[in-house]
Amino acid sequence: MPALHHIAQTVVAIADGRVFPVRRVHCVGRNYADHAKEMGGSGRAAPFFFAKPADAVVPVAEGGVGRVPYPPRTADLHHEVELVVAIGRPGSDIAVGDALAHVFGYATGVDLTRRDLQADLKKKGQPWEMAKAFDHSAPIGPLHAAASCGHPAAGAISLSVNGAERQHGDLADMIWSVPEVIAELSTYLELRPGDLIFTGTPAGVGPLERGDRVVAAIAGLGSLAFSIA
Ligand code: MN
């Protein structure tokens, strides 16, 4: 009999010292026009959803440096800096105007992607899952409660590798705003407390190598640092 009681609950630190138990990790694809274009799209198509398992989350404390092992089955691991929304109140078919009342808070996250595998799966018309939902594929910084940081609708979102800026965008450039993401996603499934939503990345995604030091930042939410081991 396996030791089922040893299965750990993933938790993300909240800046006030509490912890946020993670239930599911939802992700939005192509939610910034400039990134949709760099991925070969028109930049005008509707975004879409995919998911990662909760235990793909790598929680990184404020001021700490997370450690992400370079994953197997890829030679083209890419970074995607994203605003992460944490859900604190359940709901289905949530109206855009009610959506922010379902938000517990926000964090900076990186959607790590096996880009070569993704391209191969796309070509074959197969699910993206193994390109996105792998171990350690979702580093995330501490959550900031909306009660203290508000609901960021604009502001800089950026990522640097070894001190050189690779991605720079503005939250205002999301195709689906945070309320629209929540409303749309909640028509497909019930959102529950503990759900995280990665809301998409601006342009400038690119490869990471072993030994790289990544720093991702969103205005008002501090920064997230990790290294590729
Ligand atoms: Mn992404």
Boltz pocket constraint, residues with backbone or C-beta under 6 A from the ligand:
constraints:
  - pocket:
      binder: B
      contacts: [[A, 27], [A, 28], [A, 29], [A, 80], [A, 82], [A, 111], [A, 198], [A, 200], [A, 201]]
      max_distance: 6.0
